[in-house]
Amino acid sequence: MKKSRESRLRLQRFEVDTKNQKVADLESMIADFRRMMDDLDRQIELEQNRAGITDVNHFAYPTFAKAARQRRDNLARSVEELEARLVQARQEHADALEALEKATQKSESGRDQMRERAMAGSAFSPAPANGGGRY
């Protein structure tokens, strides 16, 4: 019983750690994508200033700026999708953490009950009838 309880707690700790890592990974990806978007915005602005054309529909609008805009827009969509996944991942992490806390409390109360039973059992063990075993 003790081993299975410890195994369950270890498994739940692993799940919490895994879900925490997933949250951290998503946050890191979002931050990286936002940095890339900012870099692309700067590159677009530089290219537009170099060409002197800011109208995307102008026939001479720089090809590099068009491609950079498309990439930035794709990154923006990816960030939106990752943010939705991040909300879900945070909820899953919170749920796993709550389950671990409940299991830990249950395990501790079970240990306390076992300790109390052991203490009660030793307190009520019958004393030798002959006063210590001598005749």
TORMI-642989 format. One record per residue (C-alpha): residue in three letters; x, y, z. Coordinates in steps of 0.1 Angstrom, whole numbers. Each point is the difference from the previous one (the first is absolute). Layout:
<recs>
+------+-------+-------+-------+
! type !    xx !    yy !    zz !
+------+-------+-------+-------+
!  ALA !     X !     Y !     Z !
...
+------+-------+-------+-------+
</recs>
This chain:
<recs>
+------+-------+-------+-------+
! type !    xx !    yy !    zz !
+------+-------+-------+-------+
!  MET !     0 !     0 !     0 !
!  LYS !    28 !    24 !     9 !
!  LYS !    19 !    -7 !   -32 !
!  SER !   -30 !     6 !   -22 !
!  ARG !    -8 !    32 !    18 !
!  GLU !    36 !    12 !    -5 !
!  SER !    -1 !   -10 !   -36 !
!  ARG !   -32 !    19 !    -6 !
!  LEU !    15 !    31 !    17 !
!  ARG !    31 !    -3 !   -21 !
!  LEU !   -21 !    -3 !   -32 !
!  GLN !   -20 !    30 !    10 !
!  ARG !    31 !    20 !     7 !
!  PHE !    13 !   -10 !   -34 !
!  GLU !   -32 !    11 !   -16 !
!  VAL !     2 !    34 !    17 !
!  ASP !    36 !     4 !   -11 !
!  THR !    -9 !   -10 !   -36 !
!  LYS !   -29 !    24 !    -1 !
!  ASN !    21 !    28 !    15 !
!  GLN !    27 !    -6 !   -26 !
!  LYS !   -27 !     2 !   -27 !
!  VAL !   -11 !    34 !    13 !
!  ALA !    36 !    12 !     1 !
!  ASP !     6 !   -12 !   -36 !
!  LEU !   -31 !    17 !   -13 !
!  GLU !     9 !    33 !    18 !
!  SER !    35 !    -2 !   -15 !
!  MET !   -13 !    -6 !   -35 !
!  ILE !   -24 !    29 !     3 !
!  ALA !    28 !    23 !    12 !
!  ASP !    23 !   -12 !   -28 !
!  PHE !   -27 !     5 !   -27 !
!  ARG !    -8 !    35 !    14 !
!  ARG !    37 !     9 !    -2 !
!  MET !     1 !   -13 !   -36 !
!  MET !   -31 !    21 !    -8 !
!  ASP !    17 !    31 !    14 !
!  ASP !    31 !    -7 !   -20 !
!  LEU !   -21 !    -4 !   -31 !
!  ASP !   -18 !    32 !     6 !
!  ARG !    34 !    18 !     2 !
!  GLN !    12 !   -16 !   -32 !
!  ILE !   -33 !     9 !   -18 !
!  GLU !     3 !    36 !    12 !
!  LEU !    37 !     2 !   -11 !
!  GLU !    -9 !   -15 !   -34 !
!  GLN !   -29 !    24 !    -5 !
!  ASN !    22 !    30 !     9 !
!  ARG !    27 !   -12 !   -23 !
!  ALA !   -24 !    -4 !   -29 !
!  GLY !   -21 !    31 !     9 !
!  ILE !   -32 !   -20 !    -4 !
!  THR !   -24 !    -9 !    28 !
!  ASP !   -30 !    -9 !   -20 !
!  VAL !    -3 !   -38 !    -1 !
!  ASN !   -20 !     1 !   -31 !
!  HIS !    25 !    22 !   -20 !
!  PHE !    14 !   -19 !   -29 !
!  ALA !    36 !     8 !    11 !
!  TYR !    -5 !   -10 !    37 !
!  PRO !    31 !   -19 !    10 !
!  THR !    -3 !   -38 !    -3 !
!  PHE !    20 !    -5 !    31 !
!  ALA !   -24 !    22 !    20 !
!  LYS !   -30 !   -20 !   -14 !
!  ALA !    16 !   -33 !    10 !
!  ALA !     9 !    13 !    34 !
!  ARG !   -36 !    13 !     5 !
!  GLN !   -13 !   -35 !    -9 !
!  ARG !    24 !   -16 !    24 !
!  ARG !    -9 !    24 !    28 !
!  ASP !   -37 !    -6 !    -6 !
!  ASN !     5 !   -38 !     2 !
!  LEU !    19 !     4 !    32 !
!  ALA !   -28 !    22 !    14 !
!  ARG !   -25 !   -28 !    -8 !
!  SER !    23 !   -26 !    16 !
!  VAL !     3 !    22 !    32 !
!  GLU !   -38 !     1 !     2 !
!  GLU !    -2 !   -38 !    -3 !
!  LEU !    28 !    -5 !    25 !
!  GLU !   -17 !    24 !    25 !
!  ALA !   -32 !   -21 !    -2 !
!  ARG !    20 !   -31 !     6 !
!  LEU !    18 !    18 !    29 !
!  VAL !   -33 !     7 !    17 !
!  GLN !    -9 !   -37 !    -3 !
!  ALA !    35 !   -11 !    12 !
!  ARG !    -2 !    23 !    30 !
!  GLN !   -34 !   -15 !    10 !
!  GLU !    13 !   -35 !    -4 !
!  HIS !    30 !     8 !    21 !
!  ALA !   -22 !    15 !    27 !
!  ASP !   -23 !   -31 !    -1 !
!  ALA !    30 !   -23 !     3 !
!  LEU !    14 !    21 !    29 !
!  GLU !   -33 !    -1 !    18 !
!  ALA !    -2 !   -38 !    -5 !
!  LEU !    35 !    -4 !    14 !
!  GLU !    -8 !    21 !    30 !
!  LYS !   -31 !   -20 !     8 !
!  ALA !    20 !   -33 !    -4 !
!  THR !    28 !    13 !    22 !
!  GLN !   -25 !    10 !    27 !
!  LYS !   -18 !   -33 !    -3 !
!  SER !    34 !   -18 !     2 !
!  GLU !    10 !    20 !    31 !
!  SER !   -33 !    -6 !    17 !
!  GLY !     4 !   -38 !    -8 !
!  ARG !    35 !     1 !    15 !
!  ASP !   -13 !    18 !    31 !
!  GLN !   -28 !   -26 !     4 !
!  MET !    25 !   -29 !    -3 !
!  ARG !    23 !    17 !    25 !
!  GLU !   -29 !     5 !    24 !
!  ARG !   -10 !   -37 !    -4 !
!  ALA !    36 !   -11 !     7 !
!  MET !     2 !    22 !    30 !
!  ALA !   -34 !   -12 !    13 !
!  GLY !    10 !   -36 !    -6 !
!  SER !    32 !     3 !    20 !
!  ALA !   -17 !    19 !    28 !
!  PHE !   -26 !   -27 !     5 !
!  SER !    23 !   -31 !    -3 !
!  PRO !    -7 !   -23 !    29 !
!  ALA !    26 !     0 !    28 !
!  PRO !    14 !   -34 !    11 !
!  ALA !   -23 !   -16 !    25 !
!  ASN !    28 !   -10 !    23 !
!  GLY !    16 !    34 !     4 !
!  GLY !    28 !    -3 !   -25 !
!  GLY !     4 !   -37 !    -7 !
!  ARG !    13 !   -12 !    34 !
!  TYR !   -16 !   -28 !    19 !
+------+-------+-------+-------+
</recs>
